[in-house]
Amino acid sequence: MQQSVAITNRDNVLFEAGIKLGALYHQFTGSPVNLKTVDSLEKAIQESISVQPCVEEIKVTINRDMIRSRINSEYGYCELEGCMLDVRITARFKNVKADVTMAFDSILDYPLMKIEKIY
């Protein structure tokens, strides 16, 4: 029988931060967006995620160059893709904070989620 290991505040803050990034990605990718609505979509994403437990700060930036290059000329919009997102979240669980990010990694061709700092 394997012995259990104590769950720490560090474990919990990292878990919460990861859940926030994953939820954000899966909730908002596919949203219709164009250059007129990108500011309001950034704000909506930030405000939606900011009300969740453990979120102290969040900053969402959507790459306007990517939007510009993907806009459908007939309908005037495109869909939000993970590669367009740059997200920075500071999460807190009790006495531990973590800074996490999601940003497109061109080498991996993937919107990579990472732990940047734990304090």
GULUMZA-48912 format. One record per residue: residue number from 1; residue in one letter; x, y, z of N, C-alpha, C in turn. Coordinates in nm, 2 decimals. Layout:
REC; num; residuo; n_east; n_north; n_up; ca_east; ca_north; ca_up; c_east; c_north; c_up
REC; NUM; A; X; Y; Z; X; Y; Z; X; Y; Z
...
***
This chain:
REC; num; residuo; n_east; n_north; n_up; ca_east; ca_north; ca_up; c_east; c_north; c_up
REC; 1; M; 0.08; -0.12; 0.00; 0.00; 0.00; 0.00; 0.09; 0.12; 0.00
REC; 2; Q; 0.06; 0.22; -0.09; 0.14; 0.34; -0.10; 0.09; 0.44; 0.01
REC; 3; Q; 0.19; 0.50; 0.07; 0.17; 0.60; 0.17; 0.13; 0.73; 0.11
REC; 4; S; 0.03; 0.80; 0.16; -0.02; 0.93; 0.11; 0.08; 1.04; 0.15
REC; 5; V; 0.09; 1.14; 0.07; 0.17; 1.26; 0.09; 0.08; 1.38; 0.12
REC; 6; A; 0.12; 1.46; 0.21; 0.04; 1.58; 0.25; 0.03; 1.67; 0.13
REC; 7; I; -0.09; 1.72; 0.11; -0.12; 1.82; 0.01; -0.09; 1.96; 0.07
REC; 8; T; -0.01; 2.04; 0.00; 0.03; 2.17; 0.05; -0.05; 2.28; -0.01
REC; 9; N; -0.03; 2.40; 0.05; -0.09; 2.52; -0.01; -0.03; 2.55; -0.15
REC; 10; R; 0.10; 2.51; -0.17; 0.16; 2.53; -0.30; 0.09; 2.44; -0.40
REC; 11; D; 0.07; 2.31; -0.36; 0.00; 2.22; -0.45; -0.14; 2.28; -0.49
REC; 12; N; -0.21; 2.33; -0.39; -0.34; 2.38; -0.42; -0.34; 2.50; -0.51
REC; 13; V; -0.25; 2.59; -0.49; -0.25; 2.71; -0.57; -0.21; 2.68; -0.72
REC; 14; L; -0.12; 2.58; -0.73; -0.08; 2.54; -0.87; -0.20; 2.47; -0.94
REC; 15; F; -0.27; 2.39; -0.86; -0.39; 2.32; -0.92; -0.49; 2.42; -0.96
REC; 16; E; -0.52; 2.52; -0.87; -0.62; 2.62; -0.91; -0.58; 2.70; -1.03
REC; 17; A; -0.46; 2.74; -1.03; -0.41; 2.82; -1.14; -0.42; 2.75; -1.28
REC; 18; G; -0.38; 2.62; -1.27; -0.39; 2.54; -1.39; -0.54; 2.52; -1.44
REC; 19; I; -0.63; 2.51; -1.35; -0.77; 2.49; -1.38; -0.82; 2.62; -1.45
REC; 20; K; -0.77; 2.74; -1.40; -0.82; 2.86; -1.45; -0.77; 2.88; -1.60
REC; 21; L; -0.65; 2.84; -1.63; -0.60; 2.85; -1.77; -0.67; 2.75; -1.86
REC; 22; G; -0.69; 2.63; -1.81; -0.76; 2.53; -1.89; -0.90; 2.57; -1.92
REC; 23; A; -0.97; 2.62; -1.82; -1.11; 2.66; -1.83; -1.12; 2.78; -1.93
REC; 24; L; -1.03; 2.88; -1.92; -1.03; 2.99; -2.00; -1.01; 2.95; -2.15
REC; 25; Y; -0.91; 2.86; -2.17; -0.88; 2.82; -2.31; -1.01; 2.75; -2.37
REC; 26; H; -1.07; 2.66; -2.30; -1.18; 2.58; -2.35; -1.31; 2.65; -2.36
REC; 27; Q; -1.32; 2.75; -2.27; -1.44; 2.83; -2.27; -1.45; 2.93; -2.38
REC; 28; F; -1.33; 3.00; -2.41; -1.34; 3.11; -2.50; -1.28; 3.08; -2.65
REC; 29; T; -1.20; 2.98; -2.67; -1.16; 2.96; -2.80; -1.28; 2.92; -2.89
REC; 30; G; -1.28; 2.97; -3.01; -1.40; 2.95; -3.10; -1.49; 3.07; -3.09
REC; 31; S; -1.47; 3.17; -3.00; -1.55; 3.29; -3.00; -1.53; 3.37; -3.12
REC; 32; P; -1.64; 3.43; -3.18; -1.62; 3.52; -3.29; -1.55; 3.64; -3.25
REC; 33; V; -1.46; 3.69; -3.33; -1.39; 3.81; -3.29; -1.34; 3.89; -3.42
REC; 34; N; -1.34; 4.02; -3.41; -1.27; 4.10; -3.51; -1.20; 4.22; -3.44
REC; 35; L; -1.15; 4.30; -3.52; -1.07; 4.41; -3.46; -1.16; 4.51; -3.38
REC; 36; K; -1.29; 4.52; -3.41; -1.38; 4.61; -3.34; -1.42; 4.55; -3.20
REC; 37; T; -1.42; 4.41; -3.19; -1.46; 4.35; -3.07; -1.36; 4.29; -2.98
REC; 38; V; -1.23; 4.30; -3.03; -1.12; 4.23; -2.96; -1.10; 4.29; -2.82
REC; 39; D; -1.11; 4.42; -2.80; -1.10; 4.48; -2.67; -1.20; 4.43; -2.57
REC; 40; S; -1.33; 4.42; -2.62; -1.44; 4.38; -2.53; -1.42; 4.23; -2.50
REC; 41; L; -1.37; 4.15; -2.59; -1.35; 4.01; -2.56; -1.24; 3.99; -2.46
REC; 42; E; -1.13; 4.06; -2.47; -1.02; 4.06; -2.37; -1.08; 4.09; -2.23
REC; 43; K; -1.16; 4.20; -2.23; -1.22; 4.24; -2.10; -1.32; 4.13; -2.05
REC; 44; A; -1.40; 4.08; -2.13; -1.49; 3.97; -2.09; -1.42; 3.85; -2.03
REC; 45; I; -1.31; 3.81; -2.10; -1.24; 3.69; -2.05; -1.18; 3.73; -1.91
REC; 46; Q; -1.12; 3.84; -1.90; -1.06; 3.88; -1.77; -1.16; 3.89; -1.66
REC; 47; E; -1.27; 3.95; -1.69; -1.37; 3.96; -1.59; -1.44; 3.83; -1.55
REC; 48; S; -1.45; 3.74; -1.64; -1.51; 3.61; -1.62; -1.42; 3.53; -1.53
REC; 49; I; -1.29; 3.52; -1.56; -1.20; 3.44; -1.48; -1.17; 3.51; -1.35
REC; 50; S; -1.17; 3.64; -1.34; -1.13; 3.71; -1.22; -1.23; 3.68; -1.10
REC; 51; V; -1.35; 3.64; -1.13; -1.44; 3.62; -1.02; -1.43; 3.48; -0.96
REC; 52; Q; -1.35; 3.40; -1.02; -1.33; 3.26; -0.97; -1.23; 3.27; -0.84
REC; 53; P; -1.25; 3.17; -0.76; -1.17; 3.16; -0.63; -1.02; 3.16; -0.67
REC; 54; C; -0.94; 3.22; -0.59; -0.79; 3.22; -0.59; -0.73; 3.31; -0.69
REC; 55; V; -0.81; 3.38; -0.78; -0.75; 3.47; -0.88; -0.73; 3.61; -0.82
REC; 56; E; -0.61; 3.65; -0.81; -0.58; 3.79; -0.76; -0.57; 3.88; -0.88
REC; 57; E; -0.50; 3.84; -0.99; -0.49; 3.93; -1.10; -0.49; 3.85; -1.23
REC; 58; I; -0.54; 3.91; -1.34; -0.54; 3.84; -1.47; -0.53; 3.95; -1.58
REC; 59; K; -0.44; 3.92; -1.67; -0.42; 4.00; -1.79; -0.44; 3.92; -1.91
REC; 60; V; -0.52; 3.95; -2.00; -0.54; 3.88; -2.13; -0.52; 3.97; -2.24
REC; 61; T; -0.43; 3.93; -2.33; -0.40; 4.00; -2.46; -0.43; 3.91; -2.57
REC; 62; I; -0.50; 3.96; -2.67; -0.53; 3.88; -2.79; -0.45; 3.94; -2.91
REC; 63; N; -0.38; 3.86; -2.98; -0.29; 3.91; -3.09; -0.37; 3.96; -3.20
REC; 64; R; -0.36; 4.09; -3.22; -0.44; 4.16; -3.33; -0.39; 4.13; -3.47
REC; 65; D; -0.26; 4.11; -3.48; -0.20; 4.07; -3.61; -0.26; 3.94; -3.66
REC; 66; M; -0.27; 3.85; -3.57; -0.33; 3.72; -3.60; -0.48; 3.73; -3.64
REC; 67; I; -0.55; 3.81; -3.57; -0.69; 3.84; -3.61; -0.69; 3.90; -3.75
REC; 68; R; -0.62; 4.00; -3.77; -0.61; 4.07; -3.90; -0.59; 3.97; -4.01
REC; 69; S; -0.50; 3.88; -3.99; -0.46; 3.78; -4.10; -0.56; 3.67; -4.12
REC; 70; R; -0.65; 3.65; -4.02; -0.75; 3.54; -4.03; -0.89; 3.59; -4.05
REC; 71; I; -0.91; 3.72; -4.06; -1.05; 3.76; -4.08; -1.10; 3.72; -4.21
REC; 72; N; -1.22; 3.66; -4.21; -1.29; 3.62; -4.33; -1.34; 3.74; -4.40
REC; 73; S; -1.30; 3.76; -4.53; -1.33; 3.88; -4.60; -1.48; 3.90; -4.63
REC; 74; E; -1.55; 3.79; -4.63; -1.70; 3.80; -4.66; -1.78; 3.84; -4.54
REC; 75; Y; -1.74; 3.78; -4.42; -1.82; 3.80; -4.30; -1.75; 3.90; -4.20
REC; 76; G; -1.63; 3.93; -4.21; -1.56; 4.03; -4.13; -1.52; 3.99; -3.99
REC; 77; Y; -1.51; 3.86; -3.97; -1.46; 3.81; -3.84; -1.39; 3.68; -3.85
REC; 78; C; -1.32; 3.64; -3.74; -1.26; 3.50; -3.74; -1.30; 3.45; -3.60
REC; 79; E; -1.25; 3.33; -3.58; -1.27; 3.26; -3.45; -1.14; 3.28; -3.36
REC; 80; L; -1.16; 3.30; -3.23; -1.05; 3.31; -3.14; -0.98; 3.17; -3.13
REC; 81; E; -0.85; 3.17; -3.15; -0.77; 3.05; -3.14; -0.68; 3.06; -3.03
REC; 82; G; -0.64; 2.95; -2.97; -0.54; 2.94; -2.86; -0.41; 3.02; -2.89
REC; 83; C; -0.37; 3.01; -3.01; -0.24; 3.07; -3.05; -0.25; 3.22; -3.04
REC; 84; M; -0.37; 3.28; -3.04; -0.38; 3.43; -3.03; -0.38; 3.48; -2.89
REC; 85; L; -0.38; 3.39; -2.79; -0.40; 3.43; -2.65; -0.26; 3.44; -2.58
REC; 86; D; -0.25; 3.55; -2.51; -0.14; 3.57; -2.41; -0.20; 3.60; -2.28
REC; 87; V; -0.19; 3.51; -2.18; -0.26; 3.52; -2.05; -0.17; 3.51; -1.94
REC; 88; R; -0.19; 3.60; -1.84; -0.10; 3.60; -1.72; -0.20; 3.61; -1.60
REC; 89; I; -0.18; 3.51; -1.51; -0.27; 3.50; -1.39; -0.18; 3.49; -1.27
REC; 90; T; -0.22; 3.57; -1.17; -0.16; 3.55; -1.03; -0.27; 3.49; -0.95
REC; 91; A; -0.24; 3.38; -0.89; -0.34; 3.31; -0.81; -0.28; 3.30; -0.67
REC; 92; R; -0.37; 3.30; -0.57; -0.33; 3.28; -0.43; -0.42; 3.18; -0.36
REC; 93; F; -0.35; 3.09; -0.29; -0.42; 3.00; -0.20; -0.36; 3.01; -0.06
REC; 94; K; -0.43; 3.07; 0.03; -0.38; 3.10; 0.16; -0.26; 3.18; 0.16
REC; 95; N; -0.14; 3.13; 0.20; -0.02; 3.21; 0.20; 0.07; 3.19; 0.08
REC; 96; V; 0.03; 3.12; -0.02; 0.11; 3.10; -0.14; 0.05; 3.16; -0.27
REC; 97; K; 0.14; 3.22; -0.34; 0.10; 3.28; -0.47; 0.17; 3.21; -0.58
REC; 98; A; 0.11; 3.21; -0.70; 0.18; 3.16; -0.82; 0.14; 3.25; -0.94
REC; 99; D; 0.24; 3.28; -1.02; 0.22; 3.34; -1.15; 0.23; 3.24; -1.26
REC; 100; V; 0.12; 3.23; -1.34; 0.11; 3.13; -1.44; 0.08; 3.20; -1.57
REC; 101; T; 0.12; 3.14; -1.69; 0.10; 3.21; -1.82; 0.05; 3.10; -1.92
REC; 102; M; -0.01; 3.16; -2.02; -0.04; 3.08; -2.14; 0.00; 3.17; -2.26
REC; 103; A; 0.09; 3.12; -2.34; 0.14; 3.20; -2.45; 0.18; 3.10; -2.57
REC; 104; F; 0.16; 3.14; -2.69; 0.19; 3.06; -2.80; 0.34; 3.03; -2.81
REC; 105; D; 0.38; 2.91; -2.82; 0.52; 2.87; -2.84; 0.53; 2.82; -2.98
REC; 106; S; 0.61; 2.91; -3.06; 0.62; 2.88; -3.20; 0.70; 2.75; -3.23
REC; 107; I; 0.79; 2.72; -3.15; 0.87; 2.59; -3.17; 0.78; 2.47; -3.15
REC; 108; L; 0.70; 2.47; -3.05; 0.60; 2.36; -3.03; 0.48; 2.37; -3.11
REC; 109; D; 0.45; 2.49; -3.16; 0.33; 2.52; -3.24; 0.21; 2.49; -3.15
REC; 110; Y; 0.21; 2.55; -3.03; 0.12; 2.52; -2.92; 0.10; 2.63; -2.82
REC; 111; P; -0.02; 2.66; -2.77; -0.04; 2.76; -2.67; 0.00; 2.70; -2.53
REC; 112; L; 0.13; 2.71; -2.49; 0.18; 2.65; -2.38; 0.15; 2.72; -2.25
REC; 113; M; 0.10; 2.64; -2.15; 0.07; 2.69; -2.02; 0.19; 2.66; -1.93
REC; 114; K; 0.24; 2.76; -1.85; 0.36; 2.74; -1.77; 0.34; 2.81; -1.63
REC; 115; I; 0.41; 2.75; -1.54; 0.43; 2.82; -1.41; 0.55; 2.91; -1.42
REC; 116; E; 0.53; 3.03; -1.39; 0.65; 3.13; -1.40; 0.71; 3.15; -1.27
REC; 117; K; 0.63; 3.16; -1.16; 0.69; 3.19; -1.03; 0.60; 3.15; -0.92
REC; 118; I; 0.66; 3.10; -0.81; 0.58; 3.06; -0.69; 0.64; 3.14; -0.58
REC; 119; Y; 0.56; 3.20; -0.50; 0.61; 3.28; -0.39; 0.51; 3.29; -0.27
***
